[in-house]
Amino acid sequence: MDPFSAEGELLNIHNAFHSGQYQNVIDFDTAALSSENQLPARVLKLRAQIAIGQTYNVLAAVASEEDTPDLAAVKALAQQTAGNTDAALQLAQDLAENYSDNATVQVLGATVLQAQGNSEEALALLSKHQGSLDAVALTVQIHLQQNRADLALKEVQAAKRWAQDSLLVNLAESWVGMRVGGEKYQSAFYVYEELASAPSTSAALSIVGQAVAELHLGRLPEAEAALTAALEKYPEDAELISNTIVLSVLAGKPSADLEARLQQVQPSHAILVGIQEKSEFFDTAAAKYSPRVSS
């Protein structure tokens, strides 16, 4: 097989994954790929299964393949997604210690580390990458979660020098734009609008992006209409559910049913962890006060 053609096919799978075409990734025929591209393609397929809620199928598929670092990293991600966070963290840290030069370990291991609040460990692992767009994108996300838009922008600008037309770089730039604000909200909206116009792009991904931009622009009715329609079509998409929870809170509407749905789809989702932490903080604070009953 033509090596350039093989590389192009793997890039197609990679772009399909990051544009939210998870079922297309799973269904992609990889039989003709070169032997060196088979494992990266399989990892993307497994990650796509996790993304659509088939986490336990993935855990079963890789149960006996921990000797392959890439598949062990997939296992760690699946464990994290399934809520088995202690095992996920231990495995991710072991992989980071022993296989830090592995691109899949870097990205998936760092994903688990960041999900459990170990940002510096995650960034240290990602810093070892050699031209990985996935690592760049995750680094940008972590910096944004740290409220360091300056570092996120620096990462994007550096990546644009060697991957100007990359889908991931364009998406990362829109994430930074959402955090910077102002006219950048509208610019980010246009990125997702253009993404949505591509006939093969997942509606879920583009709608989430557009809706978040709409929220920042103060257009709640438009965001609500988009997310509601998308949820009817993609009822188990974790990011759709989580962003609809945020919109419900902003609109003063109940979100308990959505939280319960997200708990079923992805129990370790950051928004659920945050809700639980705040609930515990409230209970702790409330316990310090006793009610006064006037006679």
N, C-alpha and C positions, 0 to 999 in steps of 0.2 A: 504493500500500500504506500502511496506517496506520503512521505513524512509531513509535508506541508499540509496535505489534505487531512491527515490524522490530527495534526495540531489544530486545524480549523474546526474539526468536529468537536474536539474537547472544548475549544473556546465557545462553540455554540451551546454546549451543555452548561458550561460555566455561566454564560450570559443568561441562559434560560433560568437557571437557579436564582440568580440575583435579580431577575426581573419578576420573580414570583411564579414562574411557570412550573410549579412543583410536579404536577402530574405529568407534564410533558417530559420532565427530566427522568421521572421514574419509568416512563414508557419508552424512552430513547433506546434504540437498538445499538448496542455498543460492540456487537460481535466483530465488526470490521476494524475496530480501533487497534492500534499497535499495542504490543504487550506492555510497553512502558506507560501507556495512557489508560490501561484497563483499571488500575487501582485508583487513580484520581477520579475517573468517571464513576467507579463504584462508590467512592466516598461521597460524591455529589448526590448520587441516587439515594444513599442512606440518609444523608442530611435532608433531602427532600421529603423522605418518609417521616422523619422526625417533625418536619415543619407542618405536615398535614395531619399530625396526630397519631401516626403509626409507630410510636416510640417503642412499645413492647415487642413489636415485630422486629424492629432493628436490634434490640437487645438479644433476642433469640438468634438472629442471623449472625451476630458477631461473638456469640458466647464462647466459642472455642477458638477464637482467632486473636487472642490478646498478644500473641508473639509478633504480630504485625503492628508496629507502632501506629500507623494511620488508622487501623480498625480499632485499636485500643482507645485512641482519641475519640473516635465515633462513639464507643461504648460510654466513655466519660460524659460526653454531651448528652447521650440518651438517658443516662442515670440522672444527670442534673435536671433534665426536662421532666423526668418521671417523678421527681421529688426526692430521690435517693441521694441527697446532697453530700452526706458524709463520705460515701463511697466514691462519688464523682470527684470530690476535692482531693481525696487521697490518690486516686488514679491519675488525675491531672497533674498533681505535684510530682508524682513518681515519673511520669512521662517527661515533664519539663526538666527534671534533673538528669534523665538518661538519654533523651532524644531531642534536645533543644534545637538541633539543626534541621529537624523534620518539619516541613512546611505545614502539614496537617496538624501535627502536635502543637505547633506555634499558634495556629488560629483557633482550633477547637479547645486546646488546653487553656488558652487565654480567655476564651469565652466562658469556660467554667470558673476560672479564677475570678474574673470580673463579676460574674453573677453572684459570687459569694463575698464580694467586697474586698478582694485582694488585688486592687488596681495596680499597685506598683509591681507585684509579681507578674501580672498579666502584661504590663508594658515592657518589663525586662525581657520576657519571653518573645514578645512581638518584635522587639528591637533587633533580634537576630535574623530577621527575614532577609532574603535576597531577591528583591523584586517581586514580592507577593502583593497583589492588589487586595486580596482578602485581608492580609495583615494591615495594610494601609487603612482600609475601611474600618476595621475593628479598632485600630489605634485612634482614628478620628472619633468614633463613637465613645470610646473611653474618656478622651479628653473633654468631650462635650458633657459627659456625665459628671466630670470633675469641675464643670463650669470654667474650663480653660479653652474658650473659643479661640484665643490667640494661638495656642499650640495646635489645635485642630486645623486652623486655617494654614498654619505653617506646613503641616503634614500634607494637606491638599495641594498647596502650591508646589511643594517638592515633587509630589507624584505627577503633577501635570507636566513636568519637564520631560518625563519619560513615558507617560501614558495619557496623553492629552485627550484622546477620543474614547477612552474607556468608559463603559457604562458605570462601573463602580466609582470612578473618580467623579463623574458628573453627579451621581447620587450623593457622594460624600460632600461635594461642594454645596449641594442643596441643603444638606443637614446643617452645615455650618451657617448657611444663609438664614435658616430658620432660627438659629440661636442669636445671630447678630441682629436680626430684626430690621425694622424700617422698610426700605424699598426691597430688601433682600427677601422678604416674605413673598412679594409678588414674583420675583425672579424664581424662587423655589417652586411656586405654584406652576409657572410655565414649564419647568423641567418635568414635573409629573404630568402635566397636561400633554406634553409632547410624548412622554412615555406611554400614556394611555392611548394615544393615536396609533401606536404601532399595533397592527392586527394580531400579533402573536403574544402580546404582553398580557400578563395576568391583571384582571380588573382589580383584584384585591389590593395588590401592591400600589398601583397608581391611585386608586381611590383613597387609600389611607394617606398617602402623601398629599394629595390634593385637599383632603378634608382637614388635615392638620394645618396646612397653609391657610385654609379658609378660617379655621379657628383663630389663628393668629391675626388674621385680617378682620376679625370681628363679625364674620359672616356665619353665624351659628345655624340659621335655618338651612343654608346651602350645604353646610357640613353634615347636618343631621340627615338631610334627605339622601345624600350620597352614601353615608355609612349605613343607614337603615336598608337601602336597596342592596348594598353589597352584602350585608349580613344575611339577607334572605337567600342569596346565592352561595355565600361561603360561610355557613353558620359555625364552622369550627376553626376559623382563622383567628389565631390568638391575638395578632396585632389589630385586627378589625374590632374584636371584642374589647380589648383594652382601651383603644382610642374612643370607642363608643361609651365606655364607662366614664372616661374623662369628660366627654361632651355632656353626658347626663348630669354629672356633678355641676358643670358650668351652667347648665340650663335649669338646675334645681329640680331634677327629676330623679326618681328612685333608681338605684343601680344594682340592687341585691340579686336580681335574677341574672344579670349579666356577670356579676362576680361569681355566682354559682356555676355558670356555664364555663367561665374561664378556669375555674378550679378543676373542672372535669377535663378540659382540653390541655391545660399546662399549669399544674398546681404550683410550680416554682416560679411563675412569672413575676417579674419585678414589681408590678403594680399590686399584686396580691401580697407579696412580702411587705411592701410599704404600708398597705392597709392594715395588715396584722400588727406590724410594729406600732403604728399610731394608735390602734385600739388598745394595745397593751400599755402604752404610755398614758392614755386617758384613764384606764382602769387604775393604774398605779397612783396617778394624781388624785383621782376621785376618792381612793381609799384613805387619803390623808384627812378627809373632811367628813364629819358626821352631820347628819341632818339636824337642824334645829326646829323644834316644834313649839310654837308659842301657845301658851295656855289661854 
